[in-house]
């Protein structure tokens, strides 16, 4: 049985690519300090599969971001709080050219001709994306804002140990629970 790809620690970006079977039928995976490799799978399938692997649907992760940040257009998502997986999209998720980039690995965004931009990662790998540098910067800042809001919520939850988690809510906030339990000491 062939293992289907799941986003892992060290994944910097997922960019759709063309294969012999058709346009945007594959995905280039950019990994930290490794050569990029091509997966014979559409990018949206990898994103959705990864969301489910880490405990939620893609739609719920989008709604969670919108609820926390108010970002409704092309919201970033967090796959898992266990390691840095805050990814932002370059386009609408309905567009096949949509690329997903991990905020933690972006070193710079540079303007190119014809409304394209070059993203350079912290390990000096780079990729060219069909989006203006201004739009790319905006999406990147949305990802950073989401990261900040999640980090702030975790810090607030851990600094108030007297406030119990409300398990009767219709939707339990897993990040609140993880933050609360991460503050326990081994005795």
ZILINPE-V321618 format. One record per pair of residues at least 12 apart in sequence whose C-alpha atoms are under 8 Angstrom apart, sorted by sequence separation. I is the first residue (numbers start at 1). J is the second residue. D is the distance in whole Angstrom. If there is no record, write none. Layout:
BEGIN
[[I,J,D] [I,J,D]]
END
This chain:
BEGIN
[[15,27,5] [16,28,6] [26,38,7] [27,39,5] [65,77,6] [76,88,4] [88,100,5] [89,101,7] [107,119,8] [108,120,5] [116,128,7] [117,129,5] [165,177,7] [14,27,6] [15,28,5] [26,39,6] [27,40,7] [62,75,6] [75,88,7] [76,89,6] [87,100,6] [88,101,5] [106,119,7] [107,120,6] [108,121,7] [116,129,6] [117,130,7] [14,28,6] [15,29,7] [26,40,5] [27,41,6] [62,76,7] [74,88,8] [75,89,7] [87,101,5] [88,102,7] [106,120,6] [107,121,5] [116,130,5] [117,131,6] [14,29,5] [25,40,7] [26,41,5] [27,42,6] [62,77,6] [74,89,6] [87,102,4] [88,103,7] [106,121,5] [107,122,5] [115,130,7] [116,131,5] [117,132,6] [118,133,8] [165,180,8] [13,29,6] [14,30,6] [25,41,6] [26,42,5] [27,43,6] [61,77,6] [74,90,8] [86,102,5] [87,103,6] [105,121,5] [106,122,6] [115,131,6] [116,132,5] [117,133,5] [12,29,8] [13,30,5] [25,42,5] [26,43,7] [61,78,7] [74,91,7] [85,102,6] [86,103,6] [105,122,5] [115,132,4] [116,133,7] [11,29,7] [12,30,5] [13,31,7] [24,42,7] [61,79,8] [74,92,6] [84,102,8] [85,103,8] [86,104,7] [115,133,7] [11,30,6] [12,31,5] [73,92,8] [74,93,7] [85,104,8] [117,136,8] [157,176,6] [161,180,8] [11,31,5] [12,32,6] [84,104,7] [112,132,8] [10,31,6] [11,32,6] [19,40,8] [111,132,7] [112,133,8] [154,175,7] [158,179,6] [10,32,5] [111,133,5] [154,176,6] [157,179,6] [158,180,5] [110,133,6] [153,176,7] [157,180,6] [109,133,6] [155,179,8] [158,182,8] [54,79,6] [150,175,8] [154,179,5] [158,183,6] [16,42,7] [54,80,6] [154,180,8] [16,43,6] [109,136,7] [15,43,7] [51,79,6] [109,137,7] [14,43,7] [50,79,7] [99,129,8] [97,130,8] [5,39,8] [103,140,7] [7,46,8] [6,46,6] [7,47,8] [91,131,8] [103,143,6] [5,46,6] [6,47,8] [90,131,7] [103,144,7] [6,49,7] [7,50,6] [6,50,5] [5,50,8] [90,135,8] [90,136,6] [6,53,7] [44,93,8] [90,139,7] [89,139,7] [88,139,6] [88,140,7] [88,142,8] [88,143,6] [43,99,8] [87,143,7] [86,143,7] [86,147,7] [76,139,8] [74,139,8] [76,142,7] [77,143,8] [75,142,7] [76,143,5] [75,143,8] [76,146,7] [71,142,8] [24,96,7] [24,97,7] [32,105,8] [9,83,6] [11,85,8] [13,87,8] [9,84,7] [9,85,7] [69,145,8] [69,146,6] [68,146,8] [16,96,7] [69,149,7] [16,97,6] [65,146,7] [68,149,7] [15,97,8] [16,98,7] [68,150,8] [15,98,7] [16,99,6] [15,99,5] [14,99,6] [15,100,7] [13,99,7] [14,100,5] [13,100,6] [14,101,6] [13,101,4] [12,101,6] [13,102,6] [12,102,5] [33,123,6] [11,102,7] [32,123,7] [12,104,8] [12,105,6] [81,175,8] [12,121,8]]
END
